[in-house]
Protein backbone atom coordinates (compact mmCIF):
# COMPACT_ATOMS: atom_id res chain seq x y z
CA UNK A 1 0.00 0.00 0.00
CA UNK A 2 1.47 3.34 -1.07
CA UNK A 3 1.50 6.46 1.06
CA UNK A 4 -1.02 8.12 -1.28
CA UNK A 5 -3.48 5.24 -0.91
CA UNK A 6 -3.02 5.23 2.85
CA UNK A 7 -3.57 8.99 3.02
CA UNK A 8 -6.76 8.70 0.98
CA UNK A 9 -8.05 5.96 3.31
CA UNK A 10 -7.28 8.00 6.43
CA UNK A 11 -8.89 11.15 5.04
CA UNK A 12 -11.95 9.21 3.85
CA UNK A 13 -12.45 7.61 7.27
CA UNK A 14 -12.08 10.98 8.98
CA UNK A 15 -14.57 12.55 6.55
CA UNK A 16 -17.14 9.80 7.21
CA UNK A 17 -16.66 10.15 10.97
CA UNK A 18 -17.05 13.93 10.83
CA UNK A 19 -20.16 13.62 8.65
CA UNK A 20 -21.66 11.15 11.12
CA UNK A 21 -20.91 13.47 14.04
CA UNK A 22 -22.49 16.48 12.36
CA UNK A 23 -25.52 14.41 11.38
CA UNK A 24 -26.05 13.19 14.94
CA UNK A 25 -25.43 16.72 16.23
CA UNK A 26 -28.53 18.02 14.46
CA UNK A 27 -30.83 16.16 16.85
CA UNK A 28 -28.53 16.03 19.85
CA UNK A 29 -29.60 17.86 23.01
CA UNK A 30 -27.76 20.88 24.26
CA UNK A 31 -24.82 19.62 26.30
CA UNK A 32 -24.56 16.18 24.56
CA UNK A 33 -26.43 13.00 25.37
CA UNK A 34 -24.68 12.68 28.72
CA UNK A 35 -26.14 14.40 31.75
CA UNK A 36 -22.88 13.97 33.64
CA UNK A 37 -20.04 14.94 31.30
CA UNK A 38 -17.30 14.20 33.83
CA UNK A 39 -18.47 10.63 34.30
CA UNK A 40 -18.73 10.13 30.54
CA UNK A 41 -15.24 11.53 30.07
CA UNK A 42 -13.94 9.09 32.69
CA UNK A 43 -15.49 6.13 30.88
CA UNK A 44 -14.10 7.37 27.59
CA UNK A 45 -10.67 7.66 29.19
CA UNK A 46 -10.83 4.01 30.27
CA UNK A 47 -11.82 2.91 26.77
CA UNK A 48 -9.17 5.04 25.09
CA UNK A 49 -6.48 3.86 27.51
CA UNK A 50 -7.36 0.22 26.90
CA UNK A 51 -7.15 0.73 23.14
CA UNK A 52 -3.86 2.59 23.49
CA UNK A 53 -2.31 -0.14 25.64
CA UNK A 54 -3.42 -2.92 23.32
CA UNK A 55 -2.34 -1.12 20.15
CA UNK A 56 0.98 -0.13 21.72
CA UNK A 57 1.75 -3.74 22.60
CA UNK A 58 0.80 -4.90 19.10
CA UNK A 59 2.93 -2.16 17.49
CA UNK A 60 5.91 -3.35 19.52
CA UNK A 61 5.30 -6.96 18.48
CA UNK A 62 4.82 -6.08 14.80
CA UNK A 63 7.85 -3.78 14.69
CA UNK A 64 10.01 -6.47 16.25
CA UNK A 65 8.94 -8.86 13.48
CA UNK A 66 9.57 -6.15 10.86
CA UNK A 67 13.08 -5.54 12.21
CA UNK A 68 13.79 -9.28 12.34
CA UNK A 69 12.82 -9.63 8.68
CA UNK A 70 15.02 -6.69 7.72
CA UNK A 71 17.99 -8.01 9.69
CA UNK A 72 17.48 -11.51 8.27
CA UNK A 73 17.52 -10.22 4.70
CA UNK A 74 20.73 -8.29 5.31
CA UNK A 75 22.41 -11.20 7.11
CA UNK A 76 21.47 -13.63 4.36
CA UNK A 77 22.97 -11.35 1.72
CA UNK A 78 26.24 -11.00 3.65
CA UNK A 79 26.52 -14.75 4.24
CA UNK A 80 26.01 -15.53 0.55
CA UNK A 81 28.97 -13.28 -0.23
CA UNK A 82 31.04 -14.89 2.54
CA UNK A 83 30.28 -18.36 1.21
CA UNK A 84 31.57 -17.43 -2.22
CA UNK A 85 34.85 -16.35 -0.66
CA UNK A 86 35.05 -19.45 1.57
CA UNK A 87 34.74 -21.89 -1.33
CA UNK A 88 37.92 -20.48 -2.87
CA UNK A 89 39.78 -22.59 -0.29
CA UNK A 90 37.97 -25.84 -1.07
CA UNK A 91 39.46 -28.50 -3.36
CA UNK A 92 39.72 -27.36 -6.96
CA UNK A 93 37.38 -30.08 -8.20
CA UNK A 94 34.58 -29.03 -5.84
CA UNK A 95 35.16 -25.30 -6.07
CA UNK A 96 33.24 -24.79 -9.30
CA UNK A 97 30.32 -26.87 -8.04
CA UNK A 98 30.02 -24.57 -5.03
CA UNK A 99 30.63 -21.34 -6.92
CA UNK A 100 27.93 -22.03 -9.48
CA UNK A 101 24.84 -21.82 -7.22
CA UNK A 102 25.99 -18.57 -5.55
CA UNK A 103 24.73 -16.14 -8.16
CA UNK A 104 21.60 -18.19 -8.98
CA UNK A 105 20.66 -18.22 -5.31
CA UNK A 106 21.00 -14.44 -5.07
CA UNK A 107 19.09 -13.94 -8.31
CA UNK A 108 16.37 -16.30 -7.15
CA UNK A 109 15.91 -14.36 -3.92
CA UNK A 110 15.66 -11.03 -5.74
CA UNK A 111 13.53 -12.01 -8.73
CA UNK A 112 11.50 -15.02 -7.54
CA UNK A 113 11.24 -15.19 -3.77
CA UNK A 114 10.75 -11.48 -3.14
CA UNK A 115 7.73 -11.10 -5.48
CA UNK A 116 6.21 -14.24 -3.94
CA UNK A 117 6.68 -12.79 -0.45
CA UNK A 118 4.89 -9.66 -1.64
CA UNK A 119 1.89 -11.71 -2.73
CA UNK A 120 2.09 -14.06 0.27
CA UNK A 121 2.63 -17.20 -1.85
CA UNK A 122 6.19 -18.13 -0.90
CA UNK A 123 5.26 -20.90 1.51
CA UNK A 124 7.71 -22.92 3.58
CA UNK A 125 9.63 -24.61 0.77
CA UNK A 126 13.43 -24.26 0.56
CA UNK A 127 15.25 -22.29 -2.09
CA UNK A 128 16.11 -24.79 -4.88
CA UNK A 129 19.61 -23.36 -5.25
CA UNK A 130 20.13 -23.76 -1.51
CA UNK A 131 19.30 -27.44 -1.95
CA UNK A 132 21.81 -27.60 -4.84
CA UNK A 133 24.49 -26.15 -2.58
CA UNK A 134 23.73 -28.76 0.08
CA UNK A 135 23.93 -31.63 -2.41
CA UNK A 136 27.27 -30.44 -3.69
CA UNK A 137 28.72 -30.83 -0.19
CA UNK A 138 28.43 -34.62 -0.46
CA UNK A 139 30.90 -34.63 -3.33
CA UNK A 140 33.51 -32.58 -1.48
CA UNK A 141 36.45 -34.39 0.17
CA UNK A 142 38.74 -31.88 1.89
CA UNK A 143 42.26 -33.16 2.61
CA UNK A 144 44.61 -30.35 3.61
CA UNK A 145 44.20 -28.37 6.82
CA UNK A 146 43.10 -25.26 4.94
CA UNK A 147 40.53 -27.25 2.94
CA UNK A 148 39.13 -28.86 6.07
CA UNK A 149 38.91 -25.49 7.83
CA UNK A 150 37.14 -23.99 4.80
CA UNK A 151 34.76 -26.95 4.65
CA UNK A 152 33.85 -26.58 8.32
CA UNK A 153 33.41 -22.83 7.92
CA UNK A 154 31.25 -23.38 4.85
CA UNK A 155 28.92 -25.68 6.79
CA UNK A 156 28.56 -23.08 9.55
CA UNK A 157 27.83 -20.37 7.00
CA UNK A 158 25.23 -22.55 5.33
CA UNK A 159 23.39 -23.02 8.63
CA UNK A 160 23.58 -19.29 9.34
CA UNK A 161 22.26 -18.52 5.86
CA UNK A 162 19.25 -20.80 6.33
CA UNK A 163 18.52 -19.20 9.72
CA UNK A 164 18.72 -15.73 8.15
CA UNK A 165 16.40 -16.84 5.35
CA UNK A 166 13.91 -18.11 7.94
CA UNK A 167 13.98 -14.69 9.63
CA UNK A 168 13.43 -12.97 6.28
CA UNK A 169 10.49 -15.12 5.24
CA UNK A 170 8.90 -15.02 8.69
CA UNK A 171 7.73 -11.44 8.17
CA UNK A 172 5.88 -12.38 4.98
CA UNK A 173 3.44 -14.50 6.99
CA UNK A 174 2.34 -11.77 9.39
CA UNK A 175 2.57 -12.00 13.18
CA UNK A 176 -0.68 -10.37 14.32
CA UNK A 177 -3.30 -13.11 14.79
CA UNK A 178 -6.87 -12.62 13.61
CA UNK A 179 -8.39 -12.40 17.14
CA UNK A 180 -6.15 -9.40 17.87
CA UNK A 181 -7.35 -7.67 14.70
CA UNK A 182 -10.95 -8.37 15.71
CA UNK A 183 -10.41 -6.83 19.15
CA UNK A 184 -8.65 -3.80 17.64
CA UNK A 185 -11.46 -3.08 15.17
CA UNK A 186 -14.09 -3.75 17.82
CA UNK A 187 -12.37 -1.30 20.17
CA UNK A 188 -12.16 1.30 17.39
CA UNK A 189 -15.88 0.85 16.69
CA UNK A 190 -16.76 1.28 20.37
CA UNK A 191 -14.71 4.47 20.54
CA UNK A 192 -16.46 5.78 17.42
CA UNK A 193 -19.93 5.13 18.84
CA UNK A 194 -18.94 6.62 22.18
CA UNK A 195 -17.66 9.74 20.44
CA UNK A 196 -21.02 10.16 18.70
CA UNK A 197 -22.62 10.36 22.14
CA UNK A 198 -20.67 13.57 22.73
CA UNK A 199 -22.59 15.28 19.91
CA UNK A 200 -23.74 18.67 21.25
CA UNK A 201 -26.12 20.94 19.37
CA UNK A 202 -25.07 23.79 21.60
CA UNK A 203 -21.44 23.61 20.52
CA UNK A 204 -20.10 24.94 17.25
CA UNK A 205 -20.02 22.50 14.36
CA UNK A 206 -16.36 23.25 13.71
CA UNK A 207 -15.38 22.20 17.23
CA UNK A 208 -17.40 18.99 16.97
CA UNK A 209 -15.82 18.21 13.60
CA UNK A 210 -12.30 18.75 14.93
CA UNK A 211 -13.00 16.57 17.95
CA UNK A 212 -14.31 13.64 15.92
CA UNK A 213 -11.87 14.10 13.05
CA UNK A 214 -8.83 14.07 15.33
CA UNK A 215 -9.85 10.82 16.98
CA UNK A 216 -10.69 9.20 13.62
CA UNK A 217 -7.38 10.28 12.09
CA UNK A 218 -5.39 8.90 15.01
CA UNK A 219 -7.16 5.54 15.20
CA UNK A 220 -7.20 4.91 11.43
CA UNK A 221 -3.53 5.90 11.10
CA UNK A 222 -2.60 3.54 13.91
CA UNK A 223 -4.48 0.63 12.35
CA UNK A 224 -2.82 1.27 8.99
CA UNK A 225 0.57 1.39 10.71
CA UNK A 226 -0.13 -2.01 12.24
CA UNK A 227 -1.12 -3.37 8.84
CA UNK A 228 2.11 -2.05 7.33
CA UNK A 229 4.32 -3.56 10.03
CA UNK A 230 2.47 -6.86 9.71
CA UNK A 231 2.94 -6.83 5.90
CA UNK A 232 6.45 -5.40 5.38
CA UNK A 233 6.82 -6.70 1.80
CA UNK A 234 3.65 -5.21 0.30
CA UNK A 235 5.30 -2.20 -1.30
CA UNK A 236 5.03 1.49 -0.58
CA UNK A 237 7.20 3.78 1.48
CA UNK A 238 9.26 1.87 4.04
CA UNK A 239 8.55 -1.57 2.59
CA UNK A 240 11.40 -4.09 2.70
CA UNK A 241 13.18 -4.50 -0.62
CA UNK A 242 16.01 -6.83 -1.74
CA UNK A 243 18.59 -4.04 -1.68
CA UNK A 244 21.14 -6.04 0.31
CA UNK A 245 20.90 -9.11 -1.94
CA UNK A 246 21.09 -6.95 -5.07
CA UNK A 247 24.34 -5.48 -3.71
CA UNK A 248 25.63 -8.98 -2.98
CA UNK A 249 24.76 -10.08 -6.50
CA UNK A 250 26.82 -7.24 -7.95
CA UNK A 251 29.69 -8.13 -5.63
CA UNK A 252 29.56 -11.79 -6.66
CA UNK A 253 29.72 -10.86 -10.31
CA UNK A 254 32.81 -8.72 -9.72
CA UNK A 255 34.54 -11.35 -7.57
CA UNK A 256 33.75 -14.07 -10.11
CA UNK A 257 35.62 -12.09 -12.75
CA UNK A 258 38.61 -11.74 -10.41
CA UNK A 259 38.87 -15.45 -9.53
CA UNK A 260 37.99 -16.60 -13.06
CA UNK A 261 34.54 -17.91 -12.25
CA UNK A 262 32.31 -19.68 -14.75
CA UNK A 263 28.98 -18.60 -16.15
CA UNK A 264 26.09 -19.16 -13.75
CA UNK A 265 23.72 -21.96 -14.80
CA UNK A 266 20.63 -19.74 -14.71
CA UNK A 267 18.98 -16.83 -16.41
CA UNK A 268 18.88 -13.28 -15.07
CA UNK A 269 15.89 -14.12 -12.85
CA UNK A 270 17.56 -17.11 -11.20
CA UNK A 271 15.62 -19.81 -13.08
CA UNK A 272 17.66 -22.85 -14.23
CA UNK A 273 19.11 -22.40 -17.70
CA UNK A 274 17.88 -24.77 -20.36
C-alpha positions in Angstrom: 0.0 0.0 0.0 1.5 3.3 -1.1 1.5 6.5 1.1 -1.0 8.1 -1.3 -3.5 5.2 -0.9 -3.0 5.2 2.9 -3.6 9.0 3.0 -6.8 8.7 1.0 -8.0 6.0 3.3 -7.3 8.0 6.4 -8.9 11.1 5.0 -11.9 9.2 3.9 -12.5 7.6 7.3 -12.1 11.0 9.0 -14.6 12.5 6.6 -17.1 9.8 7.2 -16.7 10.1 11.0 -17.1 13.9 10.8 -20.2 13.6 8.7 -21.7 11.1 11.1 -20.9 13.5 14.0 -22.5 16.5 12.4 -25.5 14.4 11.4 -26.1 13.2 14.9 -25.4 16.7 16.2 -28.5 18.0 14.5 -30.8 16.2 16.9 -28.5 16.0 19.9 -29.6 17.9 23.0 -27.8 20.9 24.3 -24.8 19.6 26.3 -24.6 16.2 24.6 -26.4 13.0 25.4 -24.7 12.7 28.7 -26.1 14.4 31.8 -22.9 14.0 33.6 -20.0 14.9 31.3 -17.3 14.2 33.8 -18.5 10.6 34.3 -18.7 10.1 30.5 -15.2 11.5 30.1 -13.9 9.1 32.7 -15.5 6.1 30.9 -14.1 7.4 27.6 -10.7 7.7 29.2 -10.8 4.0 30.3 -11.8 2.9 26.8 -9.2 5.0 25.1 -6.5 3.9 27.5 -7.4 0.2 26.9 -7.2 0.7 23.1 -3.9 2.6 23.5 -2.3 -0.1 25.6 -3.4 -2.9 23.3 -2.3 -1.1 20.2 1.0 -0.1 21.7 1.7 -3.7 22.6 0.8 -4.9 19.1 2.9 -2.2 17.5 5.9 -3.3 19.5 5.3 -7.0 18.5 4.8 -6.1 14.8 7.8 -3.8 14.7 10.0 -6.5 16.2 8.9 -8.9 13.5 9.6 -6.2 10.9 13.1 -5.5 12.2 13.8 -9.3 12.3 12.8 -9.6 8.7 15.0 -6.7 7.7 18.0 -8.0 9.7 17.5 -11.5 8.3 17.5 -10.2 4.7 20.7 -8.3 5.3 22.4 -11.2 7.1 21.5 -13.6 4.4 23.0 -11.4 1.7 26.2 -11.0 3.7 26.5 -14.8 4.2 26.0 -15.5 0.5 29.0 -13.3 -0.2 31.0 -14.9 2.5 30.3 -18.4 1.2 31.6 -17.4 -2.2 34.9 -16.4 -0.7 35.1 -19.4 1.6 34.7 -21.9 -1.3 37.9 -20.5 -2.9 39.8 -22.6 -0.3 38.0 -25.8 -1.1 39.5 -28.5 -3.4 39.7 -27.4 -7.0 37.4 -30.1 -8.2 34.6 -29.0 -5.8 35.2 -25.3 -6.1 33.2 -24.8 -9.3 30.3 -26.9 -8.0 30.0 -24.6 -5.0 30.6 -21.3 -6.9 27.9 -22.0 -9.5 24.8 -21.8 -7.2 26.0 -18.6 -5.6 24.7 -16.1 -8.2 21.6 -18.2 -9.0 20.7 -18.2 -5.3 21.0 -14.4 -5.1 19.1 -13.9 -8.3 16.4 -16.3 -7.2 15.9 -14.4 -3.9 15.7 -11.0 -5.7 13.5 -12.0 -8.7 11.5 -15.0 -7.5 11.2 -15.2 -3.8 10.7 -11.5 -3.1 7.7 -11.1 -5.5 6.2 -14.2 -3.9 6.7 -12.8 -0.5 4.9 -9.7 -1.6 1.9 -11.7 -2.7 2.1 -14.1 0.3 2.6 -17.2 -1.8 6.2 -18.1 -0.9 5.3 -20.9 1.5 7.7 -22.9 3.6 9.6 -24.6 0.8 13.4 -24.3 0.6 15.3 -22.3 -2.1 16.1 -24.8 -4.9 19.6 -23.4 -5.2 20.1 -23.8 -1.5 19.3 -27.4 -2.0 21.8 -27.6 -4.8 24.5 -26.1 -2.6 23.7 -28.8 0.1 23.9 -31.6 -2.4 27.3 -30.4 -3.7 28.7 -30.8 -0.2 28.4 -34.6 -0.5 30.9 -34.6 -3.3 33.5 -32.6 -1.5 36.4 -34.4 0.2 38.7 -31.9 1.9 42.3 -33.2 2.6 44.6 -30.3 3.6 44.2 -28.4 6.8 43.1 -25.3 4.9 40.5 -27.2 2.9 39.1 -28.9 6.1 38.9 -25.5 7.8 37.1 -24.0 4.8 34.8 -27.0 4.7 33.8 -26.6 8.3 33.4 -22.8 7.9 31.3 -23.4 4.8 28.9 -25.7 6.8 28.6 -23.1 9.5 27.8 -20.4 7.0 25.2 -22.5 5.3 23.4 -23.0 8.6 23.6 -19.3 9.3 22.3 -18.5 5.9 19.3 -20.8 6.3 18.5 -19.2 9.7 18.7 -15.7 8.1 16.4 -16.8 5.3 13.9 -18.1 7.9 14.0 -14.7 9.6 13.4 -13.0 6.3 10.5 -15.1 5.2 8.9 -15.0 8.7 7.7 -11.4 8.2 5.9 -12.4 5.0 3.4 -14.5 7.0 2.3 -11.8 9.4 2.6 -12.0 13.2 -0.7 -10.4 14.3 -3.3 -13.1 14.8 -6.9 -12.6 13.6 -8.4 -12.4 17.1 -6.1 -9.4 17.9 -7.3 -7.7 14.7 -10.9 -8.4 15.7 -10.4 -6.8 19.1 -8.7 -3.8 17.6 -11.5 -3.1 15.2 -14.1 -3.8 17.8 -12.4 -1.3 20.2 -12.2 1.3 17.4 -15.9 0.9 16.7 -16.8 1.3 20.4 -14.7 4.5 20.5 -16.5 5.8 17.4 -19.9 5.1 18.8 -18.9 6.6 22.2 -17.7 9.7 20.4 -21.0 10.2 18.7 -22.6 10.4 22.1 -20.7 13.6 22.7 -22.6 15.3 19.9 -23.7 18.7 21.2 -26.1 20.9 19.4 -25.1 23.8 21.6 -21.4 23.6 20.5 -20.1 24.9 17.3 -20.0 22.5 14.4 -16.4 23.2 13.7 -15.4 22.2 17.2 -17.4 19.0 17.0 -15.8 18.2 13.6 -12.3 18.8 14.9 -13.0 16.6 18.0 -14.3 13.6 15.9 -11.9 14.1 13.0 -8.8 14.1 15.3 -9.8 10.8 17.0 -10.7 9.2 13.6 -7.4 10.3 12.1 -5.4 8.9 15.0 -7.2 5.5 15.2 -7.2 4.9 11.4 -3.5 5.9 11.1 -2.6 3.5 13.9 -4.5 0.6 12.4 -2.8 1.3 9.0 0.6 1.4 10.7 -0.1 -2.0 12.2 -1.1 -3.4 8.8 2.1 -2.0 7.3 4.3 -3.6 10.0 2.5 -6.9 9.7 2.9 -6.8 5.9 6.5 -5.4 5.4 6.8 -6.7 1.8 3.6 -5.2 0.3 5.3 -2.2 -1.3 5.0 1.5 -0.6 7.2 3.8 1.5 9.3 1.9 4.0 8.6 -1.6 2.6 11.4 -4.1 2.7 13.2 -4.5 -0.6 16.0 -6.8 -1.7 18.6 -4.0 -1.7 21.1 -6.0 0.3 20.9 -9.1 -1.9 21.1 -7.0 -5.1 24.3 -5.5 -3.7 25.6 -9.0 -3.0 24.8 -10.1 -6.5 26.8 -7.2 -8.0 29.7 -8.1 -5.6 29.6 -11.8 -6.7 29.7 -10.9 -10.3 32.8 -8.7 -9.7 34.5 -11.3 -7.6 33.7 -14.1 -10.1 35.6 -12.1 -12.7 38.6 -11.7 -10.4 38.9 -15.4 -9.5 38.0 -16.6 -13.1 34.5 -17.9 -12.3 32.3 -19.7 -14.7 29.0 -18.6 -16.2 26.1 -19.2 -13.8 23.7 -22.0 -14.8 20.6 -19.7 -14.7 19.0 -16.8 -16.4 18.9 -13.3 -15.1 15.9 -14.1 -12.9 17.6 -17.1 -11.2 15.6 -19.8 -13.1 17.7 -22.8 -14.2 19.1 -22.4 -17.7 17.9 -24.8 -20.4 
